[in-house]
Amino acid sequence: MPLLSSCINPRRSLRQLFTTAHCFSNKLNFSSSPAPEVLLNHHDEECVDFLPWLEGKAGVEISSKLYVGKSACGRSLFASKSIQTGDCILRVPYNVQIAPDNLLPKVASLLDNETGNVAKLAAIILIEQKRGQESEWAPYISCLPKSGEMHSTKIYQIEKDFLKIKAALNHSPEILDSITLEDFMHAYALVRSRAWGSTRGDIADFANHDGVSEAFIINDEDKQVSEVIADRDFAPHEEVLIRYGKFSNATLLLEFGFIVPHNIHDQVQIHIDIPNHDFLGEMKEVRSARGKGKGLPQSLRAFARVLCCNSSQELIDLAMEAAQNDGRLARRPFKDSSREIQAHEILLSRISQLIEEYSVSMKSMEPVAASVCKRFARRRQMALDLLTGELRVLESAHTWLNNYCATLSQHSTTNDDASACGKKFRKKRVNVRKGTREIQQNLSNIDFRRVRCPSPIPVRESKGHWTSKPSHRLTAGDKASTSLYG
Ligand SMILES: C[S@@+](CC[C@H](N)C(=O)[O-])C[C@H]1O[C@@H](n2cnc3c(N)ncnc32)[C@H](O)[C@@H]1O
């Protein structure tokens, strides 16, 4: 079904996250476990004719190995016979997929360029729903989840799009005489949860998600088809899951309305501001480029090193070191282990604070009586599971940082132990403050925005151990804003 060309933002600010959590905690009660399970041989009577209808419409075979059945997560695809790894299990021509271009020209011409594909597809869904059995897409539309079955939490932007679509449709009452915001929100949520990234789909959007699956939808622009290749063998009637993307639970909940337990793609966004009293603050303004990876991002560690510099000379040294290497700033550990510890203690302190905030937020979501409302119960549980996953990432990072600092401490010589150096450092800092203005003037000709950090020695967590893996770039900006990966 729908084509969606806009991409999903896999990051969310902690504030958004807590807003969701608090929102759930205020409104929702008690718990239930929505853990998906595989139900075998569970044909969906309402969708039995769907695939034959689609093949008739396409004039080609779409899948000889799948059927649409019912699972614990709504409708899903199941193997109708044995599937071997590498089999093409689905091949859907573009011409039987609903795309934004399918919007009636009469309506489309009344929309401005800023109206996105999701809004257009939502309008198509509403128009086709109104047509009922006369719709050329009726067998597909009738299989879509009803409003009460959806849990996605994305509501901003929808109202803006609703007003545009409503205004355009008002000119053609014969197409759709009135739409309510509620109808539009349902259609919008349907599109967002079924047409992700550049996905086109039809039967493909009956596939449920498994974050570790290596099967995904491949769009072949030359052949104008969407395909799914089996990543493993499937026995008849086994549920066939695909990976929508390497999405964290925050993204899954926001866009698709579900979360997966122990999501290996979970991540936490953290912000660290430069303290107001830092006299070198302007020189230290850095921002992590968006990046993907595992573990504690190198850009975050580099930022902590920059933040910990207490003299202009140290910043100049870092810049020179960067220029002599690959240009990336503060990627190498400080030679002075006490400074390295100090930098990482900044991170430890911020992460401890976040852990505390998460714990408070989770405690505030007290379970209340069961049986009040299943839908709210499910949402409350998803919010809790989401926070639990992110807390796991934070705790893992905290443990790693603690170990890192402890190891450095042990290796530092008795003359150069961390606490003594810390004292020295603080004293030195006081002296340097005296010359703030002069130092800043001297530094004003260095453009730190152009400075990139040295070669990465990043870390990721792998079965409890943190190992090397290329990671993030540190670039200039207004503050550190980066993500931890679990
Ligand atoms: C692309 S549709 C998949 C078909 C859908 N199950 C149906 O009944 O039409 C995506 C939706 O399926 C559900 N879903 C997919 N994978 C899931 C999973 N692993 N756990 C829970 N729900 C899932 C969510 O409701 C999501 O918004």
Ligand as a Chemical Component Dictionary entry (heavy atoms), coordinates in Angstrom:
data_LIG
# 
_chem_comp.id                   LIG 
_chem_comp.type                 NON-POLYMER 
_chem_comp.pdbx_formal_charge   0 
_chem_comp.three_letter_code    LIG 
# 
loop_
_chem_comp_atom.comp_id 
_chem_comp_atom.atom_id 
_chem_comp_atom.alt_atom_id 
_chem_comp_atom.type_symbol 
_chem_comp_atom.charge 
_chem_comp_atom.model_Cartn_x 
_chem_comp_atom.model_Cartn_y 
_chem_comp_atom.model_Cartn_z 
_chem_comp_atom.pdbx_ordinal 
LIG C1  C1  C 0  3.050  -2.888 8.809  1  
LIG S1  S1  S 1  1.798  -3.268 9.930  2  
LIG C2  C2  C 0  1.860  -5.014 10.062 3  
LIG C3  C3  C 0  0.492  -5.645 9.904  4  
LIG C4  C4  C 0  -0.401 -5.462 11.102 5  
LIG N1  N1  N 0  -0.062 -6.448 12.159 6  
LIG C5  C5  C 0  -1.900 -5.616 10.735 7  
LIG O1  O1  O 0  -2.629 -6.201 11.520 8  
LIG O2  O2  O -1 -2.301 -5.091 9.713  9  
LIG C6  C6  C 0  2.590  -2.663 11.363 10 
LIG C7  C7  C 0  1.798  -2.846 12.639 11 
LIG O3  O3  O 0  1.818  -4.218 13.059 12 
LIG C8  C8  C 0  2.001  -4.314 14.479 13 
LIG N2  N2  N 0  3.305  -4.971 14.721 14 
LIG C9  C9  C 0  4.259  -5.258 13.812 15 
LIG N3  N3  N 0  5.293  -5.902 14.366 16 
LIG C10 C10 C 0  5.017  -6.014 15.680 17 
LIG C11 C11 C 0  5.718  -6.573 16.804 18 
LIG N4  N4  N 0  6.912  -7.153 16.693 19 
LIG N5  N5  N 0  5.128  -6.494 18.022 20 
LIG C12 C12 C 0  3.920  -5.902 18.175 21 
LIG N6  N6  N 0  3.206  -5.360 17.159 22 
LIG C13 C13 C 0  3.748  -5.416 15.921 23 
LIG C14 C14 C 0  1.962  -2.881 15.000 24 
LIG O4  O4  O 0  0.645  -2.593 15.344 25 
LIG C15 C15 C 0  2.360  -2.060 13.776 26 
LIG O5  O5  O 0  1.857  -0.740 13.790 27 
# 
loop_
_chem_comp_bond.comp_id 
_chem_comp_bond.atom_id_1 
_chem_comp_bond.atom_id_2 
_chem_comp_bond.value_order 
_chem_comp_bond.pdbx_ordinal 
LIG C1  S1  SING 1  
LIG S1  C2  SING 2  
LIG S1  C6  SING 3  
LIG C2  C3  SING 4  
LIG C3  C4  SING 5  
LIG C4  N1  SING 6  
LIG C4  C5  SING 7  
LIG C5  O1  DOUB 8  
LIG C5  O2  SING 9  
LIG C6  C7  SING 10 
LIG C7  O3  SING 11 
LIG C7  C15 SING 12 
LIG O3  C8  SING 13 
LIG C8  N2  SING 14 
LIG C8  C14 SING 15 
LIG N2  C9  SING 16 
LIG N2  C13 SING 17 
LIG C9  N3  DOUB 18 
LIG N3  C10 SING 19 
LIG C10 C11 SING 20 
LIG C10 C13 DOUB 21 
LIG C11 N4  SING 22 
LIG C11 N5  DOUB 23 
LIG N5  C12 SING 24 
LIG C12 N6  DOUB 25 
LIG N6  C13 SING 26 
LIG C14 O4  SING 27 
LIG C14 C15 SING 28 
LIG C15 O5  SING 29 
# 
